[in-house]
Amino acid sequence: MRLQLNSREREFQERAADWLSDNVPTADRPPSGPAMVDFDRAWQRRQYDGGWAGVSWPSEFGGAGLSLTEQILWYEQCARFDAPEPGVFNIALGHAGPTLIVEGSEAQKHDHLGPILRGEEIWAQGFSEPGAGSDLASLRMRAVRDGDDLVVNGSKIWTTKASVSDWQELLVRTDPEAARHHGLSFLIVALDTPGIEVRPITTMDGDTPFAEVFYDDVRIPLANVVGRLGDGWKVAMTTLGLERGTMTLGMVIRLLKLIDQVRELAATRVDRRGRAMLANDEVAAAIADIESEGVALYALALAFVSEVVRTGKAGPKGSMVRPFYAELSQRVKRLGADLLDREGLTVDGSAAAAEFVPSYLYSFAHTIGTGTSEVQRNVIAQRVLGLPRG
Amino acid sequence: MDLYPSDEQRELSAAVRDVLAGAAPMDGATGSDDAWSVAAGQGWFALGLDEADGGLGGTLADEAQVFAQIGAAAAAGPFLATNLAARVAAVAGERALADGLAAGALRAAHAFGSHDDRFTAFDARGAGVLLLVDEERSRLRLYGLADRDIVDDLSPMDPAVTVARVGLDRAEVLAEITGADADAVLVRASVLVAAMLSGVATAATSMSVEYAKIREQFGRPIGAFQAISHRCAEMAIRSNAASAVVDLAAVSVDEGHPDLRRRVAAARRFTGSSALENARVNIQNHGAIGFTWEHGAHRLLKRARFLGLGFQPRDLQTEVLVGTG
């Protein structure tokens, strides 16, 4: 075990740090609307021009062709330099691209990987349905073959960034006779195809991050099936653990920085009696708790990515990082909001309120999205610990 | 950058586990001399000492693997105090004393405090040395100890230790270290206590998971019920994170990382709360059998409480973590 970098890793990290210190945008990311999308596109393009887009993606499709270690170090450095997150490119970079690299046809890779890395294609995910949330394998949306096309009818829900996306990954049922995980297919769909309607959903923080998407006789060419018909479940799950793995450390480091901010908040504010908040034993113990949990999460994430790098597989720790991260993140944001006292009763009354209140409200999504905490526990119990299914 | 235990570390871990499984089973046969002599023979007390000091030149990360297994077995015997006492003697330049402790020929009791000359000491019966720990003033002292110094035997809450009141008015100081030297040993002590606590957390997880697979109620294994399986999943997250944060802290000390004190305090706090919570949940998962003396579940809980109040307790962790110390 070693925490120090070897010479190759150090050289890469120094180059990344040099580039980031010159290129991270100084302006804040606009919170919503076309300005936000333009900002994310510009940042992705800038990384591409600098040779930093798709660090571990194949070089023939515009990636840098380096190893998982460098990809992990890149996301880590981005977090340390407060670089913008992938934003609207989250699905494109975190799932769609990596899935195409492993399962896509040559034409699919050629058509999409370069545009994703250049910031030209935004992707959305179309997995959940109104009747299939945690029980994703029960999804019902049908695709029926008609000549060289599949004809799709039904609806998807909780589709993140649907209204600004160009393409969508779509998981549909192509064989109604097959049971659950079988008979599903993974398609890629241009969201401007006739018959698709996107209805944004307003969430509890007042934002519209996702939408319900309706499909009315939407024709999708068979060439847009990724992998084989009926293999959709396998295709969708192929890169889930691995690619998330490379983003894990960066994500955790951003949370550690937030924990520092919360401690700073406690150190600089006074309670209603005018005493420093950090002098209150209860506050100090709460800060010490989240700090220790933050370090433990970082260690678990580091142990997980070390295993990914050593074995090339996302091991059991991967399924533990996610719920730990989600639940700690929620506790940290709640503590931030708690420290604001009544100042936290507006979302924009002060800089601190604008920083902590919206993120507190958004944090309720952490234990629901990408698998609820309950589903994550089922996965750990059954697949890692070998406990029987309920 | 690699937090993946080496093959040698995994072999070491397995060897320690095998020794303790044979000699200190969870069902109550505690503190056998067999385990002690095998431990001494395998160099558990000399592992982290420099070769120049008669040690094996291992890292703190290596030692952490050993102590995690000692914690997991809820093994009785002053393994940690003897390891630390050997280091105190070596740092103080008392080579003969260090050799005796490193070889396991001398056992070390330990006690916390500074102001009195009466102390509550752990594992004092049969010990030749007492490690007196003063965390407030950064002072570590070794006293020569004999049974005549024991004033009163007390009943321990944790069956893995013995507790006695000792008087040190006649005891001789054999070695003393203070300041940065003492701090460096105290940091190692925190990491090794954290390692033992991570072992407790891990053992509780395994015990619950195995039981949940075989115990049947309402016609199926209780592990099929989410009330149980989700608790097991939470235990696994805590024990995996506990083990990882111990490795992180140990390697940070070995490499002299600038953030090492904070990482050590974090590891100490996280493993303390994880061990206690896992041990608590483990008893609940076992139902009435978990409440019996015969079953090992209570031993893990008592270890978690004993170790949790050991080196660097919560208030000292808070000082480091919030920067008020």
Interface residues (C-beta under 8 A of the other chain):
Chain A: M1 R2 L3 Q4 L5 E9 T69 L73 R263 A266 A267 L278 A284 A285 I287 A288 D289 E291 S292 E293 G294 V295 A296 L297 Y298 A299 L300 L302 A303 S306 E307 V309 R310 P316 K317 M320 P323 F324 E374 Q376 R377 N378 I380 A381 Q382 V384 L385 G386 L387 P388 R389 G390
Chain B: M1 D2 L3 Y4 P5 S6 Q9 A61 V209 A212 K213 R220 P221 G223 A224 F225 Q226 I228 S229 H230 C232 A233 E234 A236 I237 N240 A241 A242 S243 A244 V245 D247 L248 V251 S252 E255 H257 R262 R263 A265 A266 A267 R268 R269 F270 S273 R314 Q317 T318 L321 V322 G323 T324
